[in-house]
Structure formats: C-alpha cells, structure tokens
Amino acid sequence: MMTESPRWFTSSYSGHGGSCVEVATNLAITHGTIPVRDSKVPAGPELRLSAYAFTAFVAGVKSDEFDLV
C-alpha cells in the first residue's frame, strides 16, 4: 500500500499548451515506480512505469527514436 502521495509536475519544455503529461518522480526511490498521467485529466487514470522503463522512454524521446503521428 502506498503511503506517500505523488508530487506531480510537467516538463518545463511543455509550453503550457495543454497537451502534456505529468510525472511524479518522488516515488522512484521508495516505490520503484514513476506515475504518469494526462495533465488535462488529473483525476483520471495514471500509468505506473518502473524507474528503468521511464528512464528508457525518456532516453528514446531525447534521441528522437519515436515517429510523430
């Protein structure tokens, strides 16, 4: 059971355009997960990624591994 609350934030690169995700990295050390959610629906579902998966995803974004649709 999680006792610590996520501290959500958006990237400074988001530009506040509304099409953003929020992450809560404060849970990485204590729970080994990084929750991710849609910033437009803060009460909606969240995806919990392992710290390893989140790190790999960010590295892929930075190296432009994903196609824009």
C-alpha positions, -999 to +999 in steps of 0.1 A: +000+000+000+013+034-010+015+059+019+034+087+001+015+109-023+027+116-058+041+152-064+030+159-099+048+182-123+050+189-160+082+195-180+094+230-184+095+222-222+058+216-223+050+252-232+018+250-211-002+242-243-024+217-225-012+186-244+011+175-216+018+146-193+026+149-157+051+128-138+058+122-101+094+112-098+093+115-060+081+078-058+110+064-078+133+056-048+107+045-023+084+025-046+105+019-078+078+034-099+071+067-117+035+075-122+025+093-154-009+109-162-026+132-187-024+168-174-058+176-189-074+149-167-057+150-133-084+129-117-082+103-144-061+071-146-023+071-142+002+047-157+029+035-133+062+028-150+092+011-135+120+036-130+140+016-156+112+018-182+107+055-176+144+062-180+145+042-212+114+061-225+130+095-218+162+084-234+142+074-265+125+107-267+157+126-263+173+106-291+143+111-314+135+073-316+098+078-319+078+088-350+055+118-348+020+109-360 
